[in-house]
Every structure is written in structure tokens, then in C-alpha cells.
Amino acid sequence: MDGEPERKYEAQRIDLHTHSLLSDGEVVPSELVRRAERMAHVAVGLTDHVDSSNLEWVAERIVEVAEDLNESRDIRVVSGVELTHVNPSRIPDLAKEARRIGIEMVVVHGETPIEPVIEGTNLAALKCNDVSFLAHPGLITFKQAELAEKTQTYFELTSRRGHSLANGRIARFAVKTGAKLLVNTDAHSPGELLTLEEAKMVAEGAGLEESEVEEAVGINPRLLLEEL
């Protein structure tokens, strides 16, 4: 906005998309967070997979463990869920229910080129005010990228094998429309977490210029954290 001082952020590793044993990850949340902390992460999002069958059970436990860890750790732990393969028409209701339970950040599993995600999922997520970002939305359209800029919904660039195939498309549309990008891992094991420099390489590999890399890795994750 004109007249506002430009906010600058020192680039620090923030990964807002990870999975624990509460869905299909390999370790309990506490171990995942500790390992991220040892890799110099300043914030990590716990975003286990949910649909209508397990939303309440998973969300309540993520909220509880995030509160517990935030009391004793220097790293910020963000409570989240990833709405996965749900009917697009159900996204608003499930996202609202997650927020009611206390979840800070609702992620939607986007229309990736390697999984049969229901067509219309990306658009439904972009229209939902309770959704923070679209995970690996590889089949995004240019018009949807324009909508993301208007709704201030973030797009994810991912290091996850397969999902990352469309990073270049996502980055190109985001740069043209002004949609905000984040670099996350979608880690299902501690070995899939990335250092700050590795995260920058993901952004560079998607075709971003140096200033755009700084936005995706340093500035935008901080902005999203401020919004939660």
C-alpha cells in the first residue's frame, strides 16, 4: 500500500507444510519439531491430512501438541490441517470446523499432476476465506492465479517428489499475477526437511529471480505467520 514502509525480513527457515504420525508421516509431532529446530527452523507447521472422517480427532491433537511445544521450545509451532481429496463443495464447512476447533492454518491439497484430486478443488480453496494456502496446486490456471492475488491466498512451491513437477508453472503464473509464493517441503519424514539454502534452491529451480526467491523463502512465510 502506498505510504506504508516496506517490511524487510531476515531470511530464516520456515516450513509450513509437514506431516506426522497423526496422518501418514513417520514420527510423532514432537520429534519432527525438534529435528526442524536443530536444522535452524524458526517455525514449522503441523498440517496432517484430514477429511470429514478424522478432522475432529486430528485437529484436536494438533492443537494440543502445538500448545504444549510452544510453551517449551524456541521454535514456533503452527497448528494446521491439510484438507485432502475432499469434495470441493465441502471445503468451506470443513475449513470452518477446523478453525472452530482451534486450528490456526488450513491448507488444501491442491490439484497436483500426480494424484486424482477432484477438479474444482483449487478454485474452491481460493474462494474460501478460511484457507491459508494451496499446497502444490500444479494444475492451477492463470485466472485462478489472478484470484489468488485478490484473495491473498498463498501458493506453495514444494520439494516433494512428483508434486514438484509443476513448480515452474505455479511460479510463472504467480510472478505474472502477483500471487504470493511459499517454499515448503510437505515432509513426511525428518529427512525430507530442508535447510534455508536448500529451500532457496527449490525457488531458484522453479525459475524465480533473486528478489523473488527472497520473497518466497523469507518474506512471504513471515507475512503468513503474522496473519495467523
C-alpha positions, 0 to 999 in steps of 0.5 A: 500500500502506498505510504506504508514502509516496506517490511524487510525480513531476515531470511530464516527457515520456515516450513509450513507444510509437514506431516506426522504420525497423526496422518501418514508421516513417520514420527510423532509431532514432537520429534519432527519439531525438534529435528526442524529446530536443530536444522535452524527452523524458526517455525514449522507447521503441523498440517496432517491430512484430514477429511470429514472422517478424522478432522475432529480427532486430528485437529484436536491433537494438533492443537494440543501438541502445538500448545504444549511445544510452544510453551517449551521450545524456541521454535514456533509451532503452527497448528494446521490441517491439510484438507485432502481429496475432499469434495470441493463443495465441502471445503468451506464447512470443513475449513470452518470446523477446523478453525472452530476447533482451534486450528490456526492454518488450513491448507488444501491439497491442491490439484497436483499432476500426480494424484486424482484430486477432484477438479474444482478443488483449487478454485474452491480453496481460493474462494474460501476465506478460511484457507491459508494456502494451496499446497502444490496446486500444479494444475492451477490456471492463470485466472485462478492465479489472478484470484489468488492475488485478490484473495491473498491466498498463498501458493506453495512451491514444494520439494516433494517428489512428483508434486514438484513437477509443476513448480515452474508453472505455479511460479510463472503464473504467480510472478505474472499475477502477483500471487504470493509464493511459499517454499515448503517441503510437505515432509513426511519424514525428518529427512525430507526437511530442508535447510534455508539454502536448500529451500532457496534452491527449490525457488531458484529451480522453479525459475524465480529471480533473486528478489523473488526467491527472497520473497518466497523463502523469507518474506512471504512465510513471515507475512503468513505467520503474522496473519495467523 
